[in-house]
Amino acid sequence: MFDSSFQLLLRRLGLVFLLYTLLRAVFFIFNFDHFAEASAGQVALAFVHGLRFDVAALVVINSLFILLSLLPHGNLQHPSYQKTLRWLFVLTNAPFIALALVDVEFFKFIGRRSGNEVLTITGDVLAQLGQLASYYWYMGIGFVALVIALFKLYPTSAAIPDQQPKLGLRYLRLLLVAGFVVLGIRGGIQLKPLRPAHAFVHEHPSLGHLSLNTPFTFIRSIGKTTLEEKHFFTSDEELLANLPVKPGQYAIPAGEPLQENVVLIILESFASEYVGALNNGEGYTPFLDSLATEGLLFRNSFANGRKSIEALPSILSGLPSLLPDPYITSPYQSNTVYSAGHLLRNAGYATAFFHGATNGTMGFNQYTQMAGIQHYFGLDEYPSELQAADFDGNWGIFDEPYLQYTVHEMSKFPQPFFSTVFTLSSHQPYTVPAQYKGKFPKGELEIHESVGYADHALREFFKTASQQPWYENTLFILVADHTQKSIRPEYQNELGYHRVPLMLFHPAKKLKADVQKVTQHADILPTMVDYLRLPTDNLMLFGQSVLDSSATGHALLYNGVSYFMVQPDGVAELTATDELRSYTFPEMAPADKANAQHGSQLKAYVQYFKNKMVANDLYFWQREK
């Protein structure tokens, strides 16, 4: 049974096994800050634990290769056959090596190992392939080097085959190996097959990401399009009793609706870490800091997701990013969801969305249409005679000219209007126009200079907007879509990875609210409804108005494994195995005593999200009307 064919198979699979360990080491080095709190022993245990996930991925990817290497019939050592096996081996494993290398950098952006969501951004990646290749050139070199090494180090067979086992033993061997393959895919003999959640068993949960490998998480995510329903509460009435937000809260406003404009500005990658007003003056946003002295800058604000594609549903629809995949590309994207466009259009508003990138980027044009927004302004709508001069060479139009363009377009709208503007220049590769090179502080991260430029573009936007007749009658809401790379240790934790600025500013009013309360993306739509006094019962229960003095606020987060509910007096975590954990806020230190109310509220939100998303019943209280 242990002839040369079998021995060669083990040596060849062993080569991939070693390669996965090398890739894990590269992942660890490039993302060291994420695991810095763990000891050397804990990191070593994470590496050992990762072997289980490596085996599972390895046998799935190489199942055809294993079968062809142990066929009961024929001369498996024939040179032509062995050459075919070699090419099959390399070509089968190469794409997954590429996935693992991509995640070395992509993990910095999303905070978890990638799944099949990488397929949803393929179009954008292909469109930016040139600049991405030049920016991450070392990854390309690494990929080529690893594939060549895989080809060169591939164990070869002797020219003359040795004595093979009898035919019956060869069939038996194939059957036994097939059994071990199935066992490897399942990850053992436990009741449920191995899944990503099984990696998070370490004292430092972040080490679960180190134990995992991207080929495994990608394979496990294929076909995983449905949510698993939860039944912590037996009825809708019991569910509602455990939610801090109740239906109908804004159905009867305390006065006549306001006929004011709303301009929502979504700042690309403007993590709280970069904002001076949130860091004792240390930052790269002098204009935003000055605006904060006149408006409301909430100091404990969180993005509900880690990617731009996850931000729009949270901000425009009040739907936090609690899915494994972005809602925009999920099978639930056609669910009934009432968004800002629907509510404001019904109130007589003109609605528009501005994003200076290629039309269709991240599905924004499709989603804004689904969100009821009338007009989409992308790169195609930008004046053709200006595109060559204002194009950043990668994604779209530089922020300064594009924000000027949005002001003039908004001045054509009838009032009242609602406009969303999504900035661009602080996106990788963080390009700054030639005339501004050296004008803004370089900082310690590549993004810092582009944040300074984007802040300057924002200053010029407000300068021009202040000269428009609609300016004094407008509520401005500024928020970042997600965080980015971090250099400050206090932001390198589960909460810090979601901390973004949220500001409300009105040129003619002094707004009042508790700026220390916890806020989130999903609060923005309820805030607009509350401020404008729009009567509606079409708001989901995840968010609440930041202007509501009776609410201390909360934020809902999902890191791909656990759900978190952030509140001023603590943080609750619901793990993949439905275990509740409690932490202090904002330190995220384990709490001495769990808060039962926090745990019940988090369970209620998870059940509400999952069950009602599956049933397309997010406004279930309306069924009784």
DODRENDO-772153 format. One line per field, with one value per residue (C-alpha): residue number from 1; y, z, x; residue in one letter. Coordinates in steps of 0.02 Angstrom, whole numbers, always signed. Layout:
N
pos	c(NUM	...)
Y	c(Y	...)
Z	c(Z	...)
X	c(X	...)
code	c(a	...)
This chain:
625
pos	c(1	2	3	4	5	6	7	8	9	10	11	12	13	14	15	16	17	18	19	20	21	22	23	24	25	26	27	28	29	30	31	32	33	34	35	36	37	38	39	40	41	42	43	44	45	46	47	48	49	50	51	52	53	54	55	56	57	58	59	60	61	62	63	64	65	66	67	68	69	70	71	72	73	74	75	76	77	78	79	80	81	82	83	84	85	86	87	88	89	90	91	92	93	94	95	96	97	98	99	100	101	102	103	104	105	106	107	108	109	110	111	112	113	114	115	116	117	118	119	120	121	122	123	124	125	126	127	128	129	130	131	132	133	134	135	136	137	138	139	140	141	142	143	144	145	146	147	148	149	150	151	152	153	154	155	156	157	158	159	160	161	162	163	164	165	166	167	168	169	170	171	172	173	174	175	176	177	178	179	180	181	182	183	184	185	186	187	188	189	190	191	192	193	194	195	196	197	198	199	200	201	202	203	204	205	206	207	208	209	210	211	212	213	214	215	216	217	218	219	220	221	222	223	224	225	226	227	228	229	230	231	232	233	234	235	236	237	238	239	240	241	242	243	244	245	246	247	248	249	250	251	252	253	254	255	256	257	258	259	260	261	262	263	264	265	266	267	268	269	270	271	272	273	274	275	276	277	278	279	280	281	282	283	284	285	286	287	288	289	290	291	292	293	294	295	296	297	298	299	300	301	302	303	304	305	306	307	308	309	310	311	312	313	314	315	316	317	318	319	320	321	322	323	324	325	326	327	328	329	330	331	332	333	334	335	336	337	338	339	340	341	342	343	344	345	346	347	348	349	350	351	352	353	354	355	356	357	358	359	360	361	362	363	364	365	366	367	368	369	370	371	372	373	374	375	376	377	378	379	380	381	382	383	384	385	386	387	388	389	390	391	392	393	394	395	396	397	398	399	400	401	402	403	404	405	406	407	408	409	410	411	412	413	414	415	416	417	418	419	420	421	422	423	424	425	426	427	428	429	430	431	432	433	434	435	436	437	438	439	440	441	442	443	444	445	446	447	448	449	450	451	452	453	454	455	456	457	458	459	460	461	462	463	464	465	466	467	468	469	470	471	472	473	474	475	476	477	478	479	480	481	482	483	484	485	486	487	488	489	490	491	492	493	494	495	496	497	498	499	500	501	502	503	504	505	506	507	508	509	510	511	512	513	514	515	516	517	518	519	520	521	522	523	524	525	526	527	528	529	530	531	532	533	534	535	536	537	538	539	540	541	542	543	544	545	546	547	548	549	550	551	552	553	554	555	556	557	558	559	560	561	562	563	564	565	566	567	568	569	570	571	572	573	574	575	576	577	578	579	580	581	582	583	584	585	586	587	588	589	590	591	592	593	594	595	596	597	598	599	600	601	602	603	604	605	606	607	608	609	610	611	612	613	614	615	616	617	618	619	620	621	622	623	624	625)
Y	c(+0	+118	+113	+261	+336	+348	+414	+545	+601	+626	+724	+834	+873	+903	+1037	+1132	+1104	+1190	+1328	+1364	+1381	+1502	+1604	+1608	+1675	+1811	+1854	+1867	+1980	+2099	+2111	+2103	+2249	+2150	+2011	+2114	+2083	+1895	+1808	+1706	+1546	+1595	+1638	+1469	+1381	+1478	+1415	+1236	+1254	+1320	+1154	+1085	+1217	+1194	+1009	+1046	+1172	+1069	+911	+1006	+1099	+947	+815	+786	+780	+650	+544	+548	+510	+348	+279	+89	+64	+116	+161	+309	+336	+365	+529	+606	+563	+634	+793	+814	+789	+920	+1052	+1007	+1024	+1196	+1268	+1205	+1278	+1442	+1536	+1496	+1554	+1717	+1729	+1703	+1837	+1961	+1938	+1986	+2166	+2155	+2098	+2273	+2343	+2220	+2144	+1964	+1828	+1846	+1739	+1738	+1927	+1941	+1886	+2037	+2160	+2071	+2203	+2345	+2251	+2219	+2401	+2454	+2310	+2422	+2537	+2396	+2297	+2446	+2486	+2308	+2256	+2153	+2042	+2007	+1963	+1853	+1762	+1728	+1670	+1550	+1475	+1449	+1372	+1257	+1201	+1181	+1094	+976	+802	+697	+509	+383	+344	+159	+118	+5	-146	-86	-169	-291	-217	-257	-171	-20	-4	-26	+107	+229	+195	+224	+384	+445	+417	+517	+655	+668	+669	+806	+911	+893	+936	+782	+665	+796	+813	+974	+1003	+1122	+1303	+1472	+1496	+1347	+1449	+1571	+1469	+1566	+1680	+1822	+1803	+1895	+1743	+1652	+1751	+1687	+1506	+1521	+1525	+1617	+1465	+1383	+1534	+1561	+1380	+1375	+1532	+1464	+1431	+1500	+1619	+1595	+1653	+1532	+1585	+1608	+1575	+1658	+1729	+1633	+1773	+1942	+2021	+1950	+2003	+2182	+2187	+2158	+2289	+2466	+2543	+2523	+2532	+2693	+2804	+2933	+2901	+3056	+3200	+3343	+3476	+3517	+3446	+3559	+3606	+3604	+3529	+3388	+3362	+3199	+3190	+3018	+3036	+2896	+2807	+2953	+2851	+2941	+2911	+3043	+3180	+3304	+3354	+3175	+3156	+3309	+3407	+3274	+3238	+3285	+3373	+3558	+3607	+3466	+3513	+3694	+3641	+3535	+3693	+3751	+3584	+3421	+3300	+3136	+3063	+2882	+2848	+2684	+2620	+2468	+2387	+2387	+2419	+2554	+2432	+2396	+2580	+2631	+2512	+2563	+2749	+2766	+2627	+2606	+2425	+2380	+2265	+2104	+1986	+1881	+1963	+2142	+2168	+2250	+2086	+1965	+1859	+1973	+2129	+2126	+2127	+2263	+2404	+2584	+2700	+2886	+2908	+2834	+2932	+3100	+3084	+3050	+3214	+3309	+3309	+3302	+3166	+3137	+3037	+3095	+2984	+3033	+2855	+2747	+2717	+2549	+2549	+2434	+2430	+2605	+2658	+2504	+2520	+2705	+2668	+2532	+2658	+2772	+2905	+2989	+3046	+2963	+3066	+2965	+2985	+2973	+3127	+3233	+3360	+3269	+3422	+3421	+3235	+3228	+3369	+3315	+3125	+3053	+2919	+2777	+2786	+2947	+3135	+3219	+3279	+3467	+3486	+3354	+3436	+3602	+3515	+3445	+3618	+3688	+3538	+3550	+3733	+3676	+3569	+3631	+3648	+3553	+3426	+3281	+3249	+3120	+3153	+3013	+3073	+2980	+3045	+2965	+2794	+2687	+2730	+2898	+3007	+3194	+3317	+3372	+3553	+3498	+3385	+3432	+3549	+3428	+3333	+3164	+3087	+2910	+2820	+2840	+2891	+3041	+3158	+3116	+3144	+3317	+3349	+3285	+3397	+3544	+3497	+3496	+3671	+3734	+3645	+3737	+3901	+3887	+3814	+3960	+4075	+3978	+4030	+3859	+3852	+3931	+3814	+3653	+3521	+3448	+3273	+3215	+3037	+2917	+2755	+2649	+2653	+2623	+2583	+2621	+2684	+2726	+2578	+2640	+2613	+2439	+2341	+2282	+2451	+2554	+2464	+2537	+2712	+2847	+3031	+3082	+3267	+3370	+3551	+3685	+3858	+3946	+3841	+3784	+3601	+3517	+3337	+3234	+3213	+3078	+2957	+2803	+2827	+2724	+2729	+2658	+2811	+2931	+2893	+2904	+3067	+3143	+3086	+3155	+3321	+3352	+3291	+3171	+3058	+2878	+2704	+2638	+2636	+2478	+2458	+2456	+2642	+2794	+2982	+3053	+3207	+3104	+3160	+3010	+2883	+2844	+2761	+2599	+2526	+2354	+2274	+2108	+2048	+1894	+1782	+1874	+2008	+2157	+2285	+2440	+2545	+2681	+2565	+2410	+2301	+2136	+2001	+1855	+1724	+1604	+1472	+1591	+1620	+1791	+1890	+2062	+2197	+2370	+2522	+2582	+2477	+2310	+2227	+2075	+2137	+2068	+2047	+2021	+2144	+2035	+2174	+2205	+2019	+2009	+2162	+2094	+1925	+2016	+2115	+1960	+1867	+2017	+2038	+1856	+1794	+1946	+1959	+1778	+1805	+1977	+2043	+2182	+2288	+2145	+2259	+2327	+2158	+2195	+2355)
Z	c(+0	+34	-138	-221	-285	-108	-37	-173	-137	+47	+6	-119	+0	+135	+25	+20	+206	+237	+117	+218	+376	+284	+227	+406	+462	+328	+382	+563	+520	+411	+540	+697	+781	+780	+883	+984	+1152	+1139	+1210	+1106	+1178	+1133	+956	+942	+998	+867	+734	+795	+801	+624	+558	+576	+459	+340	+322	+288	+151	+78	+50	-25	-149	-196	-196	-384	-375	-235	-335	-493	-392	-325	-472	-458	-645	-759	-742	-624	-640	-827	-865	-963	-827	-693	-793	-803	-615	-585	-686	-607	-434	-469	-562	-431	-283	-363	-350	-165	-135	-217	-102	+52	-4	-43	+132	+208	+162	+145	+327	+378	+298	+351	+510	+465	+345	+177	+117	-47	-33	-132	-283	-263	-288	-436	-558	-457	-436	-622	-659	-540	-578	-642	-493	-368	-447	-437	-258	-193	-310	-173	-162	-347	-332	-182	-276	-426	-313	-216	-374	-450	-287	-287	-462	-431	-262	-321	-275	-431	-457	-515	-700	-669	-568	-417	-381	-354	-232	-299	-381	-233	-112	-225	-220	-31	-16	-120	-12	+149	+82	+29	+208	+277	+150	+211	+390	+347	+263	+417	+529	+638	+702	+799	+767	+665	+526	+556	+529	+555	+726	+789	+772	+909	+1062	+1119	+1269	+1145	+1020	+886	+872	+789	+632	+641	+659	+508	+329	+187	+73	+213	+249	+63	+32	+185	+128	-44	-50	+126	+75	+212	+392	+534	+629	+818	+947	+1107	+1125	+1089	+1021	+936	+1092	+1199	+1068	+1068	+1258	+1255	+1122	+1180	+1025	+999	+841	+807	+901	+761	+696	+781	+780	+904	+775	+591	+473	+438	+258	+273	+160	+218	+150	+206	+176	+190	+212	+138	+271	+396	+551	+718	+744	+612	+683	+794	+887	+948	+997	+1099	+943	+868	+694	+510	+497	+544	+455	+528	+698	+676	+617	+774	+880	+797	+776	+869	+856	+941	+1031	+1040	+865	+773	+595	+585	+461	+400	+213	+102	+26	+202	+247	+131	+200	+377	+341	+214	+275	+460	+427	+516	+434	+530	+382	+335	+163	+115	+111	-61	-140	-23	-70	+44	-58	-128	+44	+87	+160	+180	+159	+163	-19	+8	+166	+103	-71	+11	+105	-57	-62	-216	-183	-256	-226	-280	-296	-413	-453	-603	-612	-536	-412	-267	-329	-261	-408	-392	-205	-205	-333	-219	-76	-168	-220	-383	-458	-459	-505	-544	-655	-811	-759	-721	-861	-994	-1031	-850	-825	-895	-783	-625	-636	-499	-614	-519	-448	-504	-479	-347	-198	-217	-393	-364	-205	-297	-434	-306	-234	-404	-447	-281	-316	-466	-357	-296	-108	+2	-58	+15	-56	-9	-59	-44	-51	-137	-119	+49	-31	-70	-157	-68	-217	-189	-336	-395	-343	-162	-142	+19	+77	+202	+341	+284	+454	+495	+379	+192	+214	+326	+185	+83	+237	+250	+67	+86	+239	+134	-3	+130	+185	+7	-11	+140	+81	-85	-7	+115	-35	-96	-54	+19	+142	+294	+276	+277	+405	+367	+428	+412	+445	+391	+302	+397	+480	+399	+446	+626	+714	+886	+1008	+1088	+922	+892	+969	+923	+960	+887	+720	+707	+779	+654	+671	+664	+660	+643	+590	+551	+494	+571	+728	+883	+896	+1066	+1113	+1226	+1122	+1240	+1200	+1094	+914	+754	+568	+593	+696	+550	+465	+628	+667	+501	+528	+706	+660	+510	+609	+471	+526	+485	+555	+422	+525	+580	+764	+758	+776	+865	+845	+915	+962	+1078	+1253	+1332	+1243	+1298	+1131	+1073	+926	+845	+773	+691	+662	+559	+712	+859	+879	+992	+1071	+1132	+1269	+1382	+1533	+1447	+1293	+1267	+1150	+1080	+1012	+868	+997	+1078	+1231	+1311	+1368	+1448	+1438	+1507	+1395	+1313	+1377	+1318	+1476	+1537	+1656	+1832	+1819	+1664	+1629	+1601	+1516	+1390	+1349	+1324	+1212	+1105	+1088	+1040	+906	+834	+828	+754	+619	+571	+582	+506	+369	+320	+325	+240	+389	+461	+494	+572	+686	+532	+498	+629	+547)
X	c(+0	+146	+226	+312	+148	+80	+244	+255	+78	+118	+277	+185	+43	+173	+249	+83	+65	+232	+182	+24	+128	+243	+92	+28	+198	+191	+13	+73	+220	+119	-21	+86	-4	-166	-86	+39	-47	-27	+126	+247	+175	-2	+51	+137	-22	-119	+2	-20	-209	-203	-137	-313	-382	-236	-275	-459	-418	-278	-380	-527	-417	-315	-452	-441	-252	-262	-382	-275	-118	-192	-291	-296	-261	-119	+63	+55	+243	+240	+333	+188	+65	+179	+202	+13	-1	+131	+41	-126	-47	+27	-123	-245	-152	-94	-262	-274	-96	-148	-301	-193	-70	-209	-278	-111	-156	-346	-359	-302	-459	-594	-523	-563	-509	-595	-737	-829	-854	-692	-794	-908	-765	-686	-747	-672	-509	-495	-532	-392	-275	-136	-124	-153	-12	+105	+54	+65	+206	+289	+136	+146	+330	+292	+156	+266	+408	+295	+220	+392	+452	+300	+344	+530	+515	+378	+441	+471	+461	+591	+596	+561	+405	+424	+316	+138	+18	-110	-265	-376	-259	-252	-442	-438	-304	-405	-558	-459	-381	-554	-612	-466	-502	-682	-618	-495	-629	-741	-594	-615	-749	-847	-1035	-1026	-899	-754	-801	-714	-792	-692	-533	-584	-540	-387	-370	-346	-490	-392	-278	-422	-384	-206	-260	-373	-312	-396	-420	-519	-631	-659	-708	-821	-911	-956	-1142	-1168	-1305	-1433	-1434	-1460	-1616	-1609	-1744	-1687	-1863	-2021	-2131	-2121	-2193	-2053	-1926	-1989	-1989	-1801	-1760	-1715	-1798	-1984	-2091	-2185	-2062	-2065	-2240	-2312	-2185	-2191	-2229	-2249	-2115	-1966	-1935	-1746	-1615	-1501	-1326	-1246	-1057	-977	-790	-687	-580	-585	-552	-575	-389	-349	-464	-375	-533	-550	-366	-319	-276	-163	-229	-235	-404	-388	-548	-652	-582	-636	-809	-825	-820	-981	-1071	-1095	-950	-996	-847	-903	-965	-946	-960	-1072	-951	-772	-796	-869	-992	-1058	-1079	-1222	-1356	-1308	-1309	-1450	-1564	-1525	-1474	-1311	-1185	-1220	-1209	-1057	-1065	-1109	-1296	-1283	-1225	-1315	-1466	-1569	-1536	-1713	-1793	-1916	-1812	-1870	-1723	-1685	-1734	-1906	-1944	-1881	-1956	-2125	-2100	-2072	-1882	-1772	-1642	-1469	-1310	-1136	-983	-841	-789	-833	-1020	-1059	-915	-962	-1141	-1174	-1281	-1390	-1409	-1450	-1585	-1653	-1642	-1763	-1637	-1688	-1523	-1353	-1200	-1044	-893	-1002	-1101	-948	-914	-814	-707	-645	-616	-440	-377	-470	-451	-341	-270	-349	-525	-607	-611	-503	-602	-576	-645	-778	-844	-853	-951	-1075	-1109	-1154	-1263	-1355	-1389	-1493	-1607	-1776	-1784	-1798	-1670	-1572	-1399	-1269	-1088	-960	-780	-640	-462	-421	-440	-288	-171	-200	-159	-139	-143	+29	+1	-27	+124	+212	+73	-5	+83	+150	+117	+166	+45	+22	-159	-119	-69	-225	-335	-258	-299	-477	-499	-439	-564	-698	-648	-665	-832	-903	-829	-920	-1078	-1089	-1116	-1268	-1446	-1488	-1341	-1424	-1573	-1470	-1423	-1251	-1209	-1029	-976	-839	-880	-753	-583	-415	-238	-193	-36	-108	-118	-280	-369	-299	-442	-616	-695	-554	-569	-746	-722	-768	-814	-998	-1040	-1199	-1181	-1310	-1252	-1403	-1435	-1346	-1391	-1396	-1358	-1247	-1090	-1025	-1166	-1131	-1184	-1175	-1208	-1381	-1430	-1413	-1580	-1680	-1589	-1642	-1822	-1821	-1742	-1855	-2007	-2060	-2203	-2159	-2171	-2052	-1893	-1803	-1765	-1574	-1543	-1612	-1596	-1434	-1537	-1648	-1598	-1685	-1572	-1394	-1362	-1284	-1188	-1201	-1044	-1001	-823	-865	-875	-954	-1088	-1055	-1170	-1080	-1161	-1089	-1083	-1015	-996	-1086	-1022	-1122	-1002	-1030	-1080	-1207	-1099	-1118	-967	-956	-822	-794	-814	-706	-561	-635	-568	-668	-804	-809	-997	-1101	-1242	-1396	-1492	-1353	-1347	-1535	-1536	-1395	-1482	-1642	-1552	-1467	-1633	-1722	-1590	-1572	-1751	-1832	-1702	-1733	-1921	-1910	-2008	-1899	-2054	-2151	-2254	-2343	-2423	-2554	-2612)
code	c(m	f	d	s	s	f	q	l	l	l	r	r	l	g	l	v	f	l	l	y	t	l	l	r	a	v	f	f	i	f	n	f	d	h	f	a	e	a	s	a	g	q	v	a	l	a	f	v	h	g	l	r	f	d	v	a	a	l	v	v	i	n	s	l	f	i	l	l	s	l	l	p	h	g	n	l	q	h	p	s	y	q	k	t	l	r	w	l	f	v	l	t	n	a	p	f	i	a	l	a	l	v	d	v	e	f	f	k	f	i	g	r	r	s	g	n	e	v	l	t	i	t	g	d	v	l	a	q	l	g	q	l	a	s	y	y	w	y	m	g	i	g	f	v	a	l	v	i	a	l	f	k	l	y	p	t	s	a	a	i	p	d	q	q	p	k	l	g	l	r	y	l	r	l	l	l	v	a	g	f	v	v	l	g	i	r	g	g	i	q	l	k	p	l	r	p	a	h	a	f	v	h	e	h	p	s	l	g	h	l	s	l	n	t	p	f	t	f	i	r	s	i	g	k	t	t	l	e	e	k	h	f	f	t	s	d	e	e	l	l	a	n	l	p	v	k	p	g	q	y	a	i	p	a	g	e	p	l	q	e	n	v	v	l	i	i	l	e	s	f	a	s	e	y	v	g	a	l	n	n	g	e	g	y	t	p	f	l	d	s	l	a	t	e	g	l	l	f	r	n	s	f	a	n	g	r	k	s	i	e	a	l	p	s	i	l	s	g	l	p	s	l	l	p	d	p	y	i	t	s	p	y	q	s	n	t	v	y	s	a	g	h	l	l	r	n	a	g	y	a	t	a	f	f	h	g	a	t	n	g	t	m	g	f	n	q	y	t	q	m	a	g	i	q	h	y	f	g	l	d	e	y	p	s	e	l	q	a	a	d	f	d	g	n	w	g	i	f	d	e	p	y	l	q	y	t	v	h	e	m	s	k	f	p	q	p	f	f	s	t	v	f	t	l	s	s	h	q	p	y	t	v	p	a	q	y	k	g	k	f	p	k	g	e	l	e	i	h	e	s	v	g	y	a	d	h	a	l	r	e	f	f	k	t	a	s	q	q	p	w	y	e	n	t	l	f	i	l	v	a	d	h	t	q	k	s	i	r	p	e	y	q	n	e	l	g	y	h	r	v	p	l	m	l	f	h	p	a	k	k	l	k	a	d	v	q	k	v	t	q	h	a	d	i	l	p	t	m	v	d	y	l	r	l	p	t	d	n	l	m	l	f	g	q	s	v	l	d	s	s	a	t	g	h	a	l	l	y	n	g	v	s	y	f	m	v	q	p	d	g	v	a	e	l	t	a	t	d	e	l	r	s	y	t	f	p	e	m	a	p	a	d	k	a	n	a	q	h	g	s	q	l	k	a	y	v	q	y	f	k	n	k	m	v	a	n	d	l	y	f	w	q	r	e	k)
